[in-house]
Amino acid sequence: MKNLGLLLSGLFSVSTMFHGVALAEPSKATSAASKAGWSKKMRDLEVTLQELLIDVSSDQRFNSPKNQKRIDRNA
């Protein structure tokens, strides 16, 4: 349960950050390459958050040694 609380707190922080970014006025000098980089970063974060949510919702999965390396990498 403690892990779930930490995850939910983190998700709230991330969603608040993205909400602020979405409201910010985009720079006109932003290149197509940096936009593509931003999209990739957001997709990578989406995958990471999906994996973490599944891991922290199950004590057995979270405590499993075979998942430890991936959980540490995503943390």
Order of alpha helices (4+ residues) and beta strands (2+ residues): alpha-alpha-alpha-alpha
